Amino acid sequence: MNYYCSFDKSLKNYDGQPSSYNECKEM
């Protein structure tokens, strides 16, 4: 299982929704 971790609010998660700070999503 891979995880996408965003440390920048300008990044978007794999669903294309704004990511919250330091949010990790399952891929």
TORLUM-670842 format. One record per atom (N, C-alpha, C): atom name; x, z, y; chain; residue in one letter. Coordinates in steps of 0.05 Angstrom, whole numbers. Layout:
TORLUM-670842
name,u,w,v,chain,resn
CA,X,Z,Y,A,a .
...
//
This chain:
TORLUM-670842
name,u,w,v,chain,resn
N,17,0,-24,A,m .
CA,0,0,0,A,m .
C,18,0,25,A,m .
N,12,-18,43,A,n .
CA,27,-20,68,A,n .
C,10,-8,90,A,n .
N,24,2,110,A,y .
CA,11,14,133,A,y .
C,21,1,159,A,y .
N,2,-3,177,A,y .
CA,9,-13,204,A,y .
C,8,10,223,A,y .
N,30,17,235,A,c .
CA,30,40,253,A,c .
C,36,30,282,A,c .
N,17,36,300,A,s .
CA,20,28,327,A,s .
C,29,51,345,A,s .
N,50,47,360,A,f .
CA,60,67,378,A,f .
C,56,59,407,A,f .
N,40,37,411,A,d .
CA,35,26,438,A,d .
C,6,20,440,A,d .
N,-8,30,460,A,k .
CA,-36,26,463,A,k .
C,-43,-4,468,A,k .
N,-23,-20,476,A,s .
CA,-27,-48,482,A,s .
C,-28,-64,456,A,s .
N,-18,-52,434,A,l .
CA,-19,-66,408,A,l .
C,-47,-65,397,A,l .
N,-53,-84,379,A,k .
CA,-78,-84,366,A,k .
C,-74,-80,336,A,k .
N,-93,-67,323,A,n .
CA,-90,-64,294,A,n .
C,-99,-89,279,A,n .
N,-98,-89,253,A,y .
CA,-102,-113,238,A,y .
C,-131,-123,239,A,y .
N,-149,-106,249,A,d .
CA,-177,-114,253,A,d .
C,-181,-126,281,A,d .
N,-160,-126,297,A,g .
CA,-162,-138,323,A,g .
C,-174,-119,344,A,g .
N,-178,-94,336,A,q .
CA,-189,-75,355,A,q .
C,-166,-59,367,A,q .
N,-170,-48,392,A,p .
CA,-149,-33,404,A,p .
C,-141,-9,387,A,p .
N,-115,-5,385,A,s .
CA,-105,17,369,A,s .
C,-101,42,386,A,s .
N,-107,64,376,A,s .
CA,-102,89,390,A,s .
C,-72,96,386,A,s .
N,-62,114,403,A,y .
CA,-33,120,403,A,y .
C,-25,131,376,A,y .
N,-4,120,365,A,n .
CA,8,130,340,A,n .
C,-12,129,317,A,n .
N,-29,110,317,A,e .
CA,-49,107,296,A,e .
C,-38,91,273,A,e .
N,-43,99,249,A,c .
CA,-34,84,225,A,c .
C,-58,75,210,A,c .
N,-58,49,203,A,k .
CA,-80,37,188,A,k .
C,-70,28,161,A,k .
N,-87,30,141,A,e .
CA,-80,18,115,A,e .
C,-84,-12,117,A,e .
N,-65,-26,105,A,m .
CA,-66,-55,105,A,m .
C,-78,-64,78,A,m .
//
